């Protein structure tokens, strides 16, 4: 079963697994036509904790580039599984702009789509969404998740 639209909970994953239903999570949006990442298991990770991987939104699909940028500075954030930033994507089927330049600020100067999703990416390249930029609250110079 392919799950998208909202995060797959651990409880739902466990319940489906008990019934022999293999689940795979993905992430995307209309602007990515519609899938940009999928929680496929790398062959080198077959013995890993599959549940932990399946509960993430996954790896960028072939042809899609994904990066994380600090919400304030726009500087790139490392893929260390801890640091968080806004997901930015680009690729051949990712929209490069909106009709008549509407919402031009949703794109970086170098052509990446600013998705509004806040995530971390681990060293293997698996993204895990943790919030939305519109839901963050700034307090004392620090962004705090409202979730």
Buried (B, 14 or more C-beta within 10 A) or exposed (E): EEBBEEBBEEEEBEEBBEEEEEBBBBBBBEBBBEBBBBBBBEEEEEEEEBEEBBBBBBBBBEEBEBBBBBBEEEEEBEBEEEBBBBBBBBBEEBBEBEEEEEEEEBBBEEEBBBBBBBBBBBEBEBBBBEBBBEEBEEEEEEBEEEE
